[in-house]
Amino acid sequence: MKILIANRGEIAVRIMRACRDLGYTSVAVYSDRDREALHTRYADEAVYIGPTPASQSYLNIDAVLAAARKTKADAIHPGYGFLSENPLFAQKVEKAGIIFIGPSPEAIALTGDKLEARKIAAQAGVPVLPVSEFSLSQGSVPKEIGADIGYPVLVKAVSGGGGRGIRLAGSDQELLQMVGSASQEAKLAFGDDKVYIEKFVRPARHIEVQILGDGNGNILVIGERECSIQRRHQKLIEESPAPGLDKEVRARLYEAARQVGLALNYRSLGTVEFLLDENQNFYFIEVNPRIQVEHPITELVTGIDLVNTQILLAASGCLTLQQDQIHMRGTAIEARVIAEDPEQSFMPTSGQVSYLKIPSGSGIRVDSALYQGMYISTDYDSLIAKLIVWGEDRATAIRRMLGALEEFNIAGLTTDLGYLRDIVRSEAFLSGQVDTMYLESFQTIDSEDEEILIKETALAAALFIHNKLKQTAAKVNREANQWRTAAWREQMVGFY
């Protein structure tokens, strides 16, 4: 089987490795910017699809399909991002007689409309939060916002995902402003400016449940992931299983996710996402109809290669797993290594990787497309690597994560590695007491304090070295004196 990966970066490399495991041929697509990218080099075949801008390359459906026809690919894997949640792309792939490794076009369309997905979840008996649709043409705040929903509220894009098109509003005045801002961002990102207003729950945790369906009424649940560590509604650190989750609540979450999957007649991998309030009541948020960035932590705690399983399911149409074969063991944590500067409002950064040290050791995995000498640009998503660790228990996993973060070294551009270390060392994370707004008030080491710390560390190191040198010099002098004395005596003995 020959599989074209309609993506780039670390996820493209990850899927190519799965192809090699299965004995399948992989095909890469690349833009001008990615001529020397690792995914371009790693694939069995590579096809140029256009200029650097994603709209002219990775988002160009016709160019991707032309590459598939040129290489006679049997299947296309979309990865995540780009065309992975585009129902038209899935439809055209299947119409071309090529296997689409993902959900059906119908399921992608249903889950892509968050309001429609909410209706499906509600009809399946899954709890949902109160919402109100909103149109810019209305020009005024709907009455039910204050009466039925109540502030604060979240303004959310109807289409798309990845944290884009989301704003928090605490009053009528803020709401009108945030609707305009979120709508504009949604239009640019997804081509759809429709938004809706959802009741904001705080404190709340973000829990997602991994599902796998065959499109024939069979839905498997493959554990859950804690995704509450978010910056601007984008996940930064995830772990599995969710710490401190009540067993009964976990069972109800799993059943709710399974019911949503059944209602969608879901095929392939997907995640059903929930908010969990302080009383452990949960509410449906959305369905992500694709493989997730954080899928490796589920792989480590279950021992199931999700990408291999997804590919085999697409090829055969049959599940090779049964629910009673799925068990979770230990704890896995993932940290997203991003090319951005935490001290400059998390602005994306660029530069050439002049030095690269990838951590290794027991229970440590790194998914990336990095290599020393490569140039990181701001043309695409700023995620450049994923650091994943596993431990027999949560404490072990955290120790391994801290050690791996210390060992990870990327020189030539600014990344969030230091910021990630500060989060993992924080008392709230260590105790598992975080919510979706945790990073809004999170304080890293103050730059002034950090400068003092660096100076003190350097001074201590210099003093240590100075003392060592003195000790060494004294030892050398003693040995030299001993030698001179002994030699003089020998000479004197010989003289007499």
C-alpha positions as CSV (number, residue, x, y, z in Angstrom):
1,M,0.0,0.0,0.0
2,K,1.2,3.5,-0.8
3,I,0.1,6.4,1.5
4,L,0.4,10.1,0.7
5,I,0.7,12.2,3.9
6,A,-1.0,15.6,3.2
7,N,0.9,17.4,5.9
8,R,4.3,18.4,7.1
9,G,6.6,18.6,10.1
10,E,6.6,16.2,13.0
11,I,3.2,14.6,12.3
12,A,4.2,13.8,8.8
13,V,7.3,12.1,10.0
14,R,5.3,10.3,12.7
15,I,2.9,8.9,10.1
16,M,5.8,7.9,7.8
17,R,7.3,5.9,10.6
18,A,4.0,4.0,11.0
19,C,4.1,3.3,7.2
20,R,7.6,1.8,7.6
21,D,6.4,-0.3,10.5
22,L,3.6,-1.7,8.3
23,G,5.7,-2.2,5.2
24,Y,3.9,0.5,3.3
25,T,5.3,3.1,1.0
26,S,5.1,6.8,2.1
27,V,4.8,9.9,-0.1
28,A,5.6,13.4,1.1
29,V,4.3,16.6,-0.3
30,Y,6.3,19.8,0.2
31,S,6.4,23.5,-0.5
32,D,9.2,25.8,-1.5
33,R,10.0,26.4,2.2
34,D,10.1,22.6,2.9
35,R,12.4,21.4,0.2
36,E,15.0,20.5,2.8
37,A,12.6,19.6,5.6
38,L,12.9,16.3,7.4
39,H,9.5,14.9,6.2
40,T,10.6,15.6,2.6
41,R,13.8,13.7,3.1
42,Y,12.4,10.9,5.2
43,A,9.6,9.8,2.8
44,D,10.0,7.1,0.2
45,E,8.8,9.6,-2.4
46,A,8.3,13.4,-2.3
47,V,6.2,15.6,-4.6
48,Y,6.4,19.4,-4.8
49,I,3.0,21.0,-4.5
50,G,3.5,24.8,-4.6
51,P,4.9,28.0,-3.1
52,T,5.5,28.5,0.6
53,P,2.1,30.0,1.6
54,A,-0.1,27.2,2.9
55,S,-3.0,28.5,0.8
56,Q,-0.9,27.7,-2.3
57,S,0.5,24.4,-1.2
58,Y,-0.7,22.4,1.9
59,L,-4.3,23.8,1.7
60,N,-4.5,23.4,-2.1
61,I,-6.8,20.4,-2.6
62,D,-6.2,20.1,-6.3
63,A,-2.4,20.1,-5.9
64,V,-2.5,17.4,-3.2
65,L,-4.8,15.2,-5.3
66,A,-2.6,15.7,-8.3
67,A,0.4,14.5,-6.2
68,A,-1.6,11.4,-5.2
69,R,-2.5,10.6,-8.8
70,K,1.0,11.2,-10.0
71,T,2.5,8.8,-7.4
72,K,-0.5,6.3,-7.7
73,A,-1.2,6.6,-4.0
74,D,-3.7,4.1,-2.6
75,A,-4.6,6.3,0.5
76,I,-4.2,9.8,1.9
77,H,-3.5,10.5,5.6
78,P,-4.3,14.2,6.5
79,G,-2.6,14.3,9.9
80,Y,-3.9,17.3,11.9
81,G,-4.4,20.9,10.9
82,F,-4.4,22.0,7.2
83,L,-7.1,19.8,5.3
84,S,-7.7,17.3,8.1
85,E,-11.1,18.7,9.0
86,N,-12.2,19.8,5.6
87,P,-15.2,17.7,4.5
88,L,-14.8,18.7,0.8
89,F,-11.2,17.4,0.8
90,A,-12.3,14.0,2.3
91,Q,-15.2,13.9,-0.3
92,K,-12.9,14.6,-3.2
93,V,-10.3,12.0,-2.0
94,E,-13.0,9.3,-1.9
95,K,-14.5,10.4,-5.2
96,A,-11.1,10.0,-6.8
97,G,-11.1,6.3,-5.6
98,I,-8.5,6.9,-2.9
99,I,-8.9,5.8,0.7
100,F,-9.2,8.7,3.1
101,I,-7.6,7.7,6.4
102,G,-10.0,9.5,8.7
103,P,-13.8,10.0,9.3
104,S,-16.4,10.1,6.6
105,P,-17.0,13.4,4.9
106,E,-20.4,13.5,6.6
107,A,-19.0,13.1,10.1
108,I,-16.4,15.8,9.5
109,A,-19.1,18.2,8.3
110,L,-21.3,17.5,11.3
111,T,-18.5,17.8,13.9
112,G,-17.1,20.9,12.1
113,D,-20.3,22.8,12.9
114,K,-20.0,23.0,16.7
115,L,-23.7,24.0,17.1
116,E,-24.8,20.9,15.1
117,A,-22.4,18.7,17.1
118,R,-24.0,20.0,20.3
119,K,-27.4,19.1,19.1
120,I,-26.3,15.6,18.3
121,A,-24.7,15.2,21.7
122,A,-27.8,16.6,23.5
123,Q,-30.0,14.2,21.5
124,A,-27.7,11.3,22.7
125,G,-28.4,12.3,26.3
126,V,-25.0,13.9,26.9
127,P,-24.9,17.1,29.1
128,V,-24.3,20.4,27.2
129,L,-23.8,24.0,28.3
130,P,-26.4,26.7,27.4
131,V,-25.5,28.6,24.3
132,S,-26.9,31.4,22.1
133,E,-26.2,31.9,18.4
134,F,-25.1,35.3,17.4
135,S,-24.8,37.2,14.2
136,L,-23.0,40.5,13.6
137,S,-26.0,41.8,11.7
138,Q,-28.0,41.7,14.9
139,G,-25.9,44.6,16.2
140,S,-27.1,44.1,19.8
141,V,-26.7,41.6,22.6
142,P,-29.4,38.9,22.7
143,K,-31.5,39.1,25.8
144,E,-30.9,35.5,26.8
145,I,-27.2,36.2,27.5
146,G,-28.0,38.0,30.7
147,A,-31.2,36.3,31.6
148,D,-30.5,32.6,30.7
149,I,-26.8,32.2,30.3
150,G,-25.3,34.9,32.5
151,Y,-21.8,36.4,32.4
152,P,-19.0,35.5,31.9
153,V,-19.4,33.8,28.5
154,L,-17.2,32.5,25.8
155,V,-17.5,33.6,22.2
156,K,-16.6,30.7,20.0
157,A,-16.3,30.2,16.2
158,V,-18.9,27.8,14.8
159,S,-16.3,26.2,12.5
160,G,-12.7,25.3,13.0
161,G,-10.8,24.7,16.2
162,G,-7.2,24.9,17.6
163,G,-8.2,27.6,20.0
164,R,-8.9,30.2,17.2
165,G,-12.0,32.3,17.2
166,I,-12.5,32.2,21.0
167,R,-12.9,35.2,23.3
168,L,-14.0,35.7,26.9
169,A,-16.5,38.4,27.7
170,G,-17.8,39.6,31.1
171,S,-20.3,42.2,30.1
172,D,-22.6,43.4,27.3
173,Q,-20.0,46.0,26.1
174,E,-17.2,43.4,26.1
175,L,-19.4,40.9,24.3
176,L,-20.0,43.1,21.3
177,Q,-16.3,43.8,21.0
178,M,-15.3,40.1,21.4
179,V,-17.9,39.0,18.9
180,G,-16.4,41.2,16.3
181,S,-12.8,40.1,17.1
182,A,-13.7,36.4,17.2
183,S,-15.7,36.6,14.1
184,Q,-12.9,38.3,12.2
185,E,-10.4,35.7,13.3
186,A,-12.8,32.8,12.4
187,K,-13.3,34.3,8.9
188,L,-9.5,34.5,8.3
189,A,-8.8,31.0,9.8
190,F,-11.8,29.0,8.6
191,G,-13.6,31.1,6.0
192,D,-16.7,31.2,8.2
193,D,-17.4,34.2,10.5
194,K,-20.4,32.7,12.4
195,V,-19.9,32.6,16.2
196,Y,-22.0,31.4,19.2
197,I,-21.9,32.3,22.9
198,E,-21.4,29.6,25.5
199,K,-21.7,29.7,29.3
200,F,-18.2,30.0,30.8
201,V,-17.4,27.6,33.5
202,R,-14.7,28.3,36.1
203,P,-12.9,26.6,37.6
204,A,-13.1,23.9,35.0
205,R,-10.9,21.1,33.6
206,H,-10.6,20.1,30.0
207,I,-10.9,16.4,29.6
208,E,-10.9,14.6,26.2
209,V,-11.8,11.0,25.5
210,Q,-10.2,9.1,22.7
211,I,-12.5,7.0,20.6
212,L,-12.1,4.7,17.6
213,G,-15.0,3.6,15.4
214,D,-15.4,1.4,12.4
215,G,-18.3,3.2,10.8
216,N,-20.5,0.1,11.4
217,G,-21.8,0.9,14.8
218,N,-18.8,-0.2,16.8
219,I,-17.1,2.4,19.0
220,L,-14.1,1.7,21.3
221,V,-13.0,4.1,24.1
222,I,-9.2,4.3,24.5
223,G,-8.7,6.3,27.7
224,E,-8.9,10.0,28.5
225,R,-6.4,12.9,28.5
226,E,-6.2,15.9,30.8
227,C,-5.7,19.0,28.6
228,S,-6.3,21.9,31.1
229,I,-2.9,23.5,30.8
230,Q,-3.8,25.9,28.0
231,R,-2.5,29.2,26.8
232,R,-5.0,31.3,24.8
233,H,-7.2,28.2,24.5
234,Q,-4.4,26.2,23.0
235,K,-3.1,23.2,24.8
236,L,0.5,23.2,26.1
237,I,0.8,20.2,28.4
238,E,-1.3,17.1,28.5
239,E,-1.3,14.0,30.5
240,S,-3.1,10.6,30.7
241,P,-4.9,9.5,32.7
242,A,-6.4,12.7,34.1
243,P,-5.2,13.0,37.8
244,G,-7.7,12.7,40.6
245,L,-10.6,11.8,38.3
246,D,-13.3,9.9,40.2
247,K,-13.7,6.3,38.8
248,E,-17.5,6.7,38.5
249,V,-17.1,10.0,36.6
250,R,-14.5,8.4,34.3
251,A,-16.9,5.6,33.5
252,R,-19.7,8.1,32.7
253,L,-17.4,10.2,30.6
254,Y,-16.4,7.1,28.6
255,E,-20.1,6.2,28.1
256,A,-21.0,9.7,27.0
257,A,-18.1,9.7,24.5
258,R,-19.2,6.3,23.2
259,Q,-22.8,7.6,22.7
260,V,-21.6,10.6,20.7
261,G,-19.6,8.3,18.5
262,L,-22.6,6.0,18.0
263,A,-24.8,9.0,17.1
264,L,-22.3,10.1,14.5
265,N,-21.7,6.5,13.2
266,Y,-18.1,7.5,13.7
267,R,-15.2,6.0,11.7
268,S,-11.5,6.2,12.5
269,L,-9.8,8.0,15.4
270,G,-11.5,11.0,17.1
271,T,-11.8,12.7,20.4
272,V,-14.8,13.8,22.3
273,E,-14.0,16.8,24.5
274,F,-15.6,17.8,27.8
275,L,-15.5,20.5,30.5
276,L,-15.4,19.2,34.0
277,D,-16.5,21.6,36.8
278,E,-15.4,21.7,40.4
279,N,-18.2,19.3,41.4
280,Q,-17.1,16.8,38.7
281,N,-20.1,17.5,36.5
282,F,-19.1,17.3,32.9
283,Y,-20.4,19.0,29.7
284,F,-19.8,18.2,26.0
285,I,-17.7,20.8,24.1
286,E,-16.9,19.3,20.7
287,V,-15.6,16.4,18.6
288,N,-12.2,16.6,16.9
289,P,-12.5,14.3,13.8
290,R,-8.8,13.6,13.4
291,I,-5.8,12.3,15.2
292,Q,-4.8,14.7,18.0
293,V,-1.4,16.4,18.7
294,E,-1.4,14.7,22.1
295,H,-2.1,11.1,20.8
296,P,1.3,9.8,22.0
297,I,0.4,9.9,25.7
298,T,-2.5,7.6,25.0
299,E,-0.1,5.3,23.1
300,L,2.3,5.1,26.0
301,V,-0.3,4.3,28.7
302,T,-2.2,1.8,26.6
303,G,0.6,0.3,24.5
304,I,-1.6,0.8,21.4
305,D,0.0,2.4,18.3
306,L,-2.9,4.6,17.3
307,V,-1.6,5.6,13.9
308,N,-0.9,2.0,12.9
309,T,-4.4,1.1,14.1
310,Q,-5.9,4.0,12.2
311,I,-4.2,3.0,9.0
312,L,-5.1,-0.7,9.3
313,L,-8.7,0.2,10.0
314,A,-8.9,2.4,6.9
315,A,-7.4,-0.4,4.8
316,S,-9.6,-3.2,6.0
317,G,-12.7,-1.5,7.4
318,C,-12.5,-3.8,10.5
319,L,-11.4,-3.2,14.1
320,T,-8.6,-5.3,15.2
321,L,-9.2,-4.4,18.9
322,Q,-11.9,-5.2,21.4
323,Q,-12.8,-3.0,24.4
324,D,-11.7,-5.6,26.9
325,Q,-8.2,-5.6,25.4
326,I,-7.7,-1.9,26.2
327,H,-6.1,-1.1,29.6
328,M,-4.2,1.9,30.9
329,R,-1.0,1.6,32.8
330,G,1.1,4.3,34.5
331,T,1.1,8.0,33.6
332,A,2.2,9.8,30.4
333,I,2.8,13.5,30.0
334,E,3.4,15.5,26.8
335,A,4.9,19.0,26.6
336,R,4.7,21.0,23.4
337,V,8.0,22.6,22.4
338,I,7.1,25.7,20.5
339,A,9.2,28.3,18.6
340,E,8.0,31.3,20.5
341,D,9.2,33.8,23.1
342,P,7.3,33.7,26.4
343,E,8.9,37.0,27.4
344,Q,7.6,38.8,24.3
345,S,3.9,37.9,24.6
346,F,4.7,34.5,23.1
347,M,5.5,35.9,19.7
348,P,6.6,33.2,17.1
349,T,10.3,33.0,16.6
350,S,12.5,31.9,13.8
351,G,16.2,31.0,13.3
352,Q,18.6,28.3,12.3
353,V,19.1,25.4,14.7
354,S,22.8,25.8,15.4
355,Y,22.8,23.1,18.1
356,L,20.4,20.4,19.0
357,K,20.4,18.0,22.0
358,I,17.4,15.6,22.1
359,P,16.8,14.0,25.5
360,S,16.8,10.3,25.7
361,G,16.5,7.5,28.3
362,S,13.9,5.2,29.8
363,G,10.3,6.3,29.3
364,I,11.3,9.3,27.1
365,R,10.1,9.9,23.6
366,V,10.4,12.9,21.3
367,D,8.3,13.4,18.2
368,S,9.8,16.1,16.0
369,A,11.1,17.0,12.5
370,L,14.1,18.9,13.9
371,Y,17.7,18.5,12.8
372,Q,20.8,20.5,13.4
373,G,21.3,23.1,10.8
374,M,17.6,23.4,9.7
375,Y,15.9,26.8,9.5
376,I,12.7,27.3,11.5
377,S,10.5,29.9,9.9
378,T,7.2,31.6,10.9
379,D,5.4,30.5,7.7
380,Y,3.7,27.6,9.5
381,D,2.6,26.4,12.9
382,S,5.1,27.2,15.6
383,L,5.0,23.7,17.2
384,I,8.4,22.1,16.5
385,A,8.6,19.1,18.8
386,K,6.6,17.1,21.3
387,L,8.4,15.8,24.4
388,I,6.6,12.7,25.8
389,V,7.4,10.8,29.0
390,W,6.0,7.7,30.7
391,G,6.3,6.5,34.3
392,E,5.0,3.7,36.4
393,D,3.2,6.4,38.4
394,R,2.7,10.2,38.1
395,A,5.6,11.1,40.3
396,T,8.0,9.1,38.2
397,A,6.6,10.6,35.0
398,I,7.0,14.2,36.4
399,R,10.6,13.5,37.4
400,R,11.4,12.2,33.9
401,M,9.7,15.2,32.3
402,L,11.8,17.6,34.4
403,G,15.0,15.7,33.6
404,A,14.2,15.6,29.9
405,L,13.3,19.3,29.8
406,E,16.6,20.1,31.4
407,E,18.4,17.9,28.8
408,F,16.5,19.3,25.8
409,N,18.6,22.0,24.2
410,I,17.8,23.9,21.0
411,A,20.2,26.8,20.1
412,G,19.7,29.3,17.4
413,L,16.2,30.4,18.2
414,T,14.0,31.1,21.3
415,T,11.6,28.4,22.4
416,D,9.2,27.8,25.4
417,L,11.4,25.1,27.0
418,G,12.1,27.3,30.1
419,Y,8.5,28.2,30.4
420,L,7.5,24.5,30.3
421,R,10.0,23.7,33.0
422,D,8.5,26.4,35.2
423,I,5.0,25.0,34.7
424,V,6.0,21.4,35.5
425,R,7.9,22.6,38.7
426,S,4.9,24.6,39.9
427,E,3.0,23.5,43.0
428,A,-0.3,23.4,41.2
429,F,0.9,21.1,38.5
430,L,2.7,18.8,40.9
431,S,-0.5,18.4,42.9
432,G,-2.7,18.0,39.9
433,Q,-4.7,21.1,40.9
434,V,-5.0,23.1,37.6
435,D,-7.8,24.4,35.5
436,T,-8.2,25.9,32.0
437,M,-7.4,29.4,33.3
438,Y,-4.3,28.4,35.3
439,L,-1.8,29.9,32.8
440,E,-3.7,33.2,32.8
441,S,-2.3,34.0,36.2
442,F,0.8,31.8,36.1
443,Q,4.0,33.6,37.0
444,T,7.4,32.3,35.9
445,I,10.7,33.4,37.5
446,D,10.8,37.2,37.2
447,S,13.5,38.3,34.6
448,E,15.2,40.5,37.3
449,D,15.2,37.6,39.8
450,E,16.4,35.3,37.1
451,E,19.3,37.7,36.2
452,I,20.2,37.8,39.9
453,L,20.0,34.0,40.1
454,I,22.2,33.6,37.0
455,K,24.8,36.0,38.6
456,E,24.7,34.2,41.9
457,T,25.1,30.8,40.2
458,A,28.0,32.2,38.1
459,L,29.6,33.6,41.2
460,A,29.2,30.4,43.1
461,A,30.6,28.4,40.2
462,A,33.6,30.8,39.9
463,L,34.2,30.5,43.7
464,F,34.0,26.7,43.5
465,I,36.5,26.6,40.6
466,H,38.8,29.1,42.4
467,N,38.9,26.9,45.5
468,K,39.4,23.8,43.4
469,L,42.3,25.4,41.6
470,K,43.8,26.5,45.0
471,Q,43.5,23.0,46.3
472,T,45.0,21.5,43.2
473,A,47.9,24.0,43.3
474,A,48.6,23.2,46.9
475,K,48.6,19.5,46.2
476,V,51.0,20.0,43.2
477,N,53.3,22.1,45.4
478,R,53.3,19.5,48.1
479,E,54.1,16.7,45.7
480,A,56.8,18.9,44.0
481,N,58.3,19.7,47.4
482,Q,58.3,16.0,48.3
483,W,59.9,15.1,45.1
484,R,62.6,17.8,45.4
485,T,63.4,16.8,49.0
486,A,63.6,13.1,48.0
487,A,65.7,13.9,45.0
488,W,68.1,16.1,46.9
489,R,68.5,13.4,49.5
490,E,69.3,10.9,46.8
491,Q,71.8,13.2,45.3
492,M,73.4,13.9,48.6
493,V,73.7,10.2,49.4
494,G,75.3,9.6,46.0
495,F,77.7,12.4,46.6
496,Y,79.0,11.1,49.9
